[in-house]
Amino acid sequence: MKHLIIIAALALSAHSLADSIIVQSTTSTKNSGLYDYLLPILTKATGVQVHVVAVGTGQAIKNAMRCDGDVLLVHAKSAEEKFVAAGFGEYRRDLMYNDFVIVGPQADPARVADASDAIDALRRITQAGAKFASRGDDSGTHKKERALWREAAINPDSGSGQWYLETGSGMGATLNTGVSLSAYVLTDRASWITFANKQDAVIVFEGDPTLFNQYGVIPVSADKCPNVNREATQAFTQWLLSASGQAAIGAYQVDGKQLFFPNAH
């Protein structure tokens, strides 16, 4: 009888391992509470147990390239496409989107609210000598911010440590820095909605099409990384992309606000 119990326990352990995957993920999806809501629904539908490693997009991609994960779920499309082109991902699919916004002190000393577009907003911040808090961590948000500075023909590094403040940390910590120093911050909308320490900070600029924020899902290649749990990875990915998964993503709200908008195709 004792041997039967041990065998059953080992079989259960092996089964759990077979149905378990690691998702290398951007922080915004975790910090927004999306996974706490979504993963129990996914596990019930597929039987797949999901362990999330939430880091900046750049670090998530590096981790996946080291084969430290089964799936990549991030938001930097050009970097994701390079990951797949290098053979590390089986394919990439659009999953959902939201947008980036610029938050800052309600007094808005740089008059960012009057900006005609996101580039104008950054130029106003620079011309006013106002503080700007950057993640500085190669995350998807940081990549987007740096692309906007390049488009504005501004090198913020010239003001590093003066008006341009690089935190080298996640969105929550960067928002805390921005709020405490009355600095402007580029953030994804989901992180801002769920951020608890807003004080007098508000969204000062939004709505520019260039602030579109696309999330993608990529199964890590089993050819590059033989340890990938391919069967469970495919079940996870296909459910997210299915009508059921997309509906579940779209149904997630915080304070009556939808945080992510499904757009798989």
Secondary structure, 3 states (H helix, E strand, C coil): CHHHHHHHHHHHHHHHHHCEEEEEECHHHHHCCHHHHHHHHHHHHHCCEEEEEECCHHHHHHHHHCCCCCEEEECCHHHHHHHHHCCCECCCEEEEEEEEEEEEECCCCCCHHHCCCHHHHHHHHHHHCCCEEECCCCCHHHHHHHHHHHHCCCCHHHHECCCEEECCCCHHHHHHHHHHCCCEEEEEHHHHHHCCCCCCEEEEECCCHHHEEEEEEEEECCCCCCCCCHHHHHHHHHHHHCHHHHHHHHHCEECCEECCEECCC
